[in-house]
């Protein structure tokens, strides 16, 4: 049976911490490196319901995409929700490991999983990693559908391919405009607009699109935009990470039991459609 330091090593090989952005906080947050690991739970957010799920299932390690302490802290006291998460995990011998921007740019990474969920054949990254001679690592992915389809049908494809959230999926563009070449970026993606436009794709799928960048992108050309919930665009990576870890563990003869959390930890919980303009 592997110990936590063994599993950490495999995850670090899959998602090297050195490739995380300088502002990020990735790696092992808590856990005894010598503790045995039998069960690993994957989730997007290290929030209390997920910590409780890890404890209830008997997980030895919780792997999340989002960091618990992104901007640092001076206390882990249990009088804050983050402190309660730390106390819950430590009290029940559950380690916490984060793979964030190092998973975004990995091959395969977060955007590969998003493209796979939408049925795209990946042709390369939006922003290539200059240190990757193969040209597969980097931010976002560009892919193609087998056949072009109207934007309205493509938006429905995105909604069907991702887990349901209160926000749902919204699109900007001519509903009848054909879509075949698509750029995707899991999580917040409006910082990639220049590269996306330069790639000549028909549509861009991402999350957290703000009014002004989205409006400017629409005015700059015919690019269609498809905006889904941040959590939903990153959730498919959990299955990819689970698959990659199990394959690596099998090579070592380790029998790990894994699970992907299906808890919707997107912060938005209600959507009220507007029926008329005033």
N, C-alpha and C positions, 0 to 999 in steps of 0.2 A: 504494500500500500504506500502511495507517495505521501510525502509530508508537504507542508505549505510552501516551503522554499523550492521544492521540485516543481510544483504546479506554477508557482510564480515564474520560474525560469522558462517554462514552456510558453506562458502568456507573454513574457518579455521578448521571446524570440518571435512570436507572432506579431506583436505590437510593441516594437522597441521604444522604451521611454525616451530615448535620445531623440526620437523623431517627433516628439510632442512640441507644440508651440512653446515659446519661452515663457508665456504668461500662464501656461496650463499647470495643473496639479494632478499628476498621474502616478500610478504605482500602488504599492501596498500602504494602506491607511492604518489598518490595525490587524492584529493577528500574530500568533506565535509561529515563527518560521519552522519550528520543530514539531508542530502539531500535525497529526495525521489528517488527510483529506480524503473523504469518501464521496461526499456530495457537494456539488457546485451549482449554485443558482445564479442565473443571468438576469439582469434587469437594467432598465435605462436609468432610473433615478434611485439614489440611496436615501429614500424617505422612510418614515416610520412604518407605514403599512408593508413595505417591501422587507424591512428588517424583521417585522413580525412574521411575515411569510417564511423567511429564511429560518427563523427559530422554529416555527411550527413544523416545517418539513424536515428539520434536523440537518440543515446545511452546515458544512464546515467552512465554506467559502462563498461569499457573495461577490460577484463580478458585476460592476456597473459601468455604464458609459459616462455618465456625468459625475464629476467630482463632488465629494461631500464638502470639502473646504477649498473652494477655488481661490479665495482671496486671503487665506490664512486666518489664524485665530490665536488668541492668547488663553483660551479656556475650552475644556470639553465638559464643563459642568452640565448636569442633567436638567438645568432649569431653562435650557433652550432646546428647540426641536433637534438640532444637529447633535447637541450633547447627549440627548436621550437616545439617538440612533447609536452613537458610539458606545454608551453604557449598555444598551440592549445587546449589541453584537459581542462586546467583550464578556459580559456576564454569561453569555451562552456559548462562548468559545467559537464564534463565527468571525472569520477573517473578512476584510473588505479590501478589494483591489479595483483600481480604476484604470480603464483604457479609454481615453477621450480623443484628443486630436491625433494621438499616435495611432488610433484605430481609424480615424477619418482618412488618413493618407496611406494606410496599409494596402497591401495587395494579397488577398482580398480584404476590403475594408467596408466602412459604413455605406458608402455610395455604391459599391458593387452589389451589396445586398439589396439596396433600394432599387437599382436597375433590374436585378433579377426578379424582384417582386412585381415589377411592371412589365415583364416579358421583353426586355430589351437585350439585344446582342451588343455587348460592350466593345467599343473600338479604341478607347483610350481615356485618359484623364482630361478634365477641363484645364487644370493648371498642373503640368507635369512636374515631378520632383527632379531637379537637375542632377541629383546624385544617383538616380536610377538609370543605368544604361539600357535596361529593357524598355523603359518608357511606360511602365504600367502603374507605378506609384504616383501619388499626387492628390490634389484636391478635386473632388467631384468626378463624375464620369460622363462620357458621351456614348450614346448607344443608338441602335436602330430597331425599329419595329419591322417585322417581316413584310407588312404591307402598310401603306399610308392609311390613316383613318381621320375623320373630321375631329376637330378639337373637342367637340361635345362628347364624342365617343371616347376620346382619349382621357378626358377628365373623369368620365365614368369608369374607365379602366383603372385609373389611379385610385379612385374611391374604393373600388372592389379589391384592389391589390394590397391596400394598407388596412391596419386595424382601425375600427370605427372610433371616432372622437366626436365631441360636441360640435367642434368647429366644422367638421366635414372637409370638403375640398372645394376651393373656389378657383375660377379661371378667368383670365383676361385675354380677350382676342376674339376674332371672328369665329363663331361656333362651327361654321362650315369649312374653315380653312384646313387643308390637309396637314397632318402631322406624321412625320416618319422619323427624322433625326431629332434626338432629344438629349438635352443635358440634364443631369440630376445632381443634386448635392443634398445629402442628409443633414438636417439641422438648418441653422440660419445661413442663407446663401446669397443675400443681395450684394455681398462684397465681391462676388465673382461676375457681376454683370458685364464688365468690359470683355473678359475672356469668353464668356458665353456668346456675346454678340459676335465676337471675332471668329467663333467656331462655325457660324452659319447654320446653327440648328433651327428647327422649326418651333420648338417649345422648350421651356425650362421648368423643371419640377424641383421645388425646394420648400422651405418653411420660413415663417416669420418675415414675410415681405412687408416692408414699410411703404407708406403711401407715396412719398416723394421719389425714392429710388424706383419703385414699380411704375409710377406715372412717367418718369423720365425714360425708363426702358421701353415703355410702350410707344412714346412719342418718337424715339430714336429709330424705330423700324417695326417690321411685322412680327417680331418675336412674340409668341404666345407665352403666357405665364400660368403656371398651375401651382397654387399655394396650399399646402396641407399642414396639419399640426406638427410642430417640432418633434414631439414624442413619437408620432406615427411614422415620420420619415426615418427615424433612427431605430425603431423597434425591430425591423427585419434583420439588423445586424446581430441581434442576440442569437438568432438561429444559426447564422454564419459562424459566430464566435464559438458557439456550442459545438458545431460540427468540426471546426478546426482544432479545438482543444481535444475532443474525443479521438480524432485521427492521430494527433501527436502523442496522446497518452497510450494509445494502442501500440504504437511502435516501441514503447518502453514496457509493455506488458502490464500496464496499470489499469485496473478496473474502476473507472470513475462512473458515478451516477450523476446525471446532469438534468437540469430543468430550466425552462425559460418561463419567467414570470409573465402572466397575461393580465396583471393588474394595470388598468389604465391610470397612469400617473400624470397624464397631461393636466395642467392646472385648471383648464376651462371645463366646466361641467354642464353648461346649459347653452342652448342656441335657440333664439327666438326670431324666426323669419319675419321680415317686414312685408306687409301686404299692400301698402300704398305709400306713394310719395306725398309729402305735404308742400 
